[in-house]
Every structure is written in structure tokens, then in C-alpha cells.
Amino acid sequence: MAKMTPEEIDDLLNKPLPAVVATVNPDGTPQLTPIWYDWDGERFVFAIEKVTLKHRNILRDGRVVVCVSTSPVAERYVTLRGKGRLLAGPAKPWRERIWSRYVNLDMAREWIPENEDPEMVAVEVIPERITGLSLPALLTIFEDSEATGGRGERPEAPPER
């Protein structure tokens, strides 16, 4: 396991990969949601609906953890921790920017309503800590497994105690 350089972290965060955002539920358990996002090298932005648990969690306790990993075996991943802050103004420009990372801009504009949806809000996370890890051996194992037709046999699950 090797730590990723700042350049490798930035490169991974600039890829159109989904992220998983974790917020803190009132009982202290994590609430996890896969999302699309924007990364400009300094801040992480995503859009959510105001009716979601994630929105309520951020209003109550702004702590957010984000994980972005490569697919399909997560041989490289980045986690960032920070405080979520609701951005003022309409979310539509952010939604167009975010969606255009994953689909072309025309398609993004087609899917996003013409008029601003008042139930959407953009959330900004300025990372307080960023960690990136690379597990190149994992990719080699996966590629070898794929070349031989998959995972093969799996052992039985251990008995419950």
C-alpha cells in the first residue's frame, strides 16, 4: 500500500468517477450516498435535494467524509474529510457543471429542468484532510483473476458463534 502524491490525488478526483458521501445521522451512525461531484483542486461540490436526510444531517452536523475510488476493484482511492456548507444561490449552474463531467453538456441541460428547482441546493466541502492510497498489487491480482475466468471457487462462510 502506497500513499498517493498530491498530483495523483488530483488526477483521480478529476476523473468522472462516482463518489460516496458520508454524513452523520442524529444517532451518530453514518449515512452514505453515491453522488456525482465537481472538484476544482481545492473544493468538492455536489448537489442534493433539501428533502433528503443528507441535507438535514449537514444542517445539523456539517461533518462530511467523501470516498472516490477507481473501478472495479478500488486499487486506488481518495478520502477527504471536511465540513459541508450549503452554497447560496441557485443550484442549477452547479448541477450543469457537475453533470457535464459525466455526460455531455447538452445532455446535462436536457435532463436538468429548465427552471431552477427550489428543492435543490449545492454543498461545498473544503477538505481539512485528504488521503490517497494506491494498492497496485490488488489490480494485478484482479487482472490475473480476470484472465483465468473470474474468482473461481470461494470457501464456505465461517460458522456463526
N, C-alpha and C positions, 0 to 999 in steps of 0.2 A: 504494500500500500504506500503510495507516494503522494505527498501534498502537491496540489496543482499550483502553478505560478499565477500571479495576477493576470497575466496575458491569457493563460489557458482558461481561467475562470471567466474572464470577459468574453472569450471566444465561445464558451459553452452557453453562457447566458444570452448571447446574441443569436443563437440558433433558434429556429421556430419549434421548440420543444414545449410540451405542456409542463406546468409546474403544479406542485401540490402545496396549498397554503394551509397552515395550521393556525387556528385562533384558540382562545381559551374559553371553554364553556363556564357558566356560573358555578358548576360543581368542581371545576378545576381540570376536568378531562379535556383532551384535545378534540377539536372539531376540524376535520380535514376535508378539503375540496380541491379537485383538479381544476385548473384555470388556464386561460391564455393570458399573456402579460406583455409588457414593454419594459425594456432595460436600456438605459442610456449611458451606462457606465458608472452612474452614481446613485440612481434611484430605480426602484422596482415599482411599476404601476399596473394595477388591474382594476376591472370594473365589476361591481356587484349590484344586485338589487337591494333596495332598502328593506324589503320584507324578509331577508334571509337571516338566519341565525348568525352567520359570519358578520353581517353588518352590526347586529346587536352586540356581538362579542367585542368587536373593535371599538364601538362607542363606550362600552363598559370597561374594557381592559385592552388597551391597544397592542399588547404583545402579539407579534406575528413571527412565525417561522415559515420559511419557504424552502422547498427542495426541488431542484431541477436535475434530472438525470438523463443520460443517454439511453436509448432503447436498443435492443430489448433486454439487455442484461445489466444495465446500470453500471458499466465498468468505469464510468466517470460520473461524479455528481458534485453538485454545489449546494450548500445550505447557507441561508442568510437569515439573520435574526435582527429584528428592529421593532419599531413602533409604527403601527398603521395609523395614517392620518387621512381623513376624508378631504378631498380636494374641493375647493369652491368652484362654482361654475358648472356648466353642463358637462355631462359625461360623454356625450356623443363624439366630440373630437378625439377623446382618449380611446373610445371604443373603435373608431375608424383606424386610429394609429395601431392599436393592439391587433385588431383583426387582420390588418394588411400585412402583418408579419407571417400569418398563416395561410391566407388566401389573397388573391389579387385585390387591389383597392376597389375596382368596380364591383366585384362580388361582395366585398365587405359592405359597400354602400347599399347594395341591393338588399342585403339581409338586415341591416340596421334600419329601424324605422326612420322615415323622412323627418318627422318631428321628434324633438328631444323627448325621451321617456323620463318623466319626473321621478320615476321609481328607481332609476339607475344613478349610481354615484361612483366616481373614481377614487381609488385608495392608493396612497403613496406610502412606500416603505423605504426609508433611508437606512441602509444596513448599518448596524452597530458592530456586527461581526459577520465575516464571510469565511466559509471553509470550503475548500475544494479538494476532493480526493480522487485519485486515479488508481484503478485496480487492473492494470494491463493483463495480468495473468488470468483474470476472470474471463476476459474476452478470448484469450487463447483456448481456454477450456471450453467455452461455448462454441467457438468455431470448430474445434475438434469434434465436439458432440454433434453439431450440425452435419459435419462431413460424414459421420458414421450413422446418420439417420435419426438423430434425436437423443433423448436422455437414456433410452434403454430401460432396463429394469430398475424398480425402486424397492427399497426394503419396506417391510411392513411397518406400520406405525407402532411405536413402543406401547406396551400395555399401560393402562391408567393405574395409578397407585392409590 
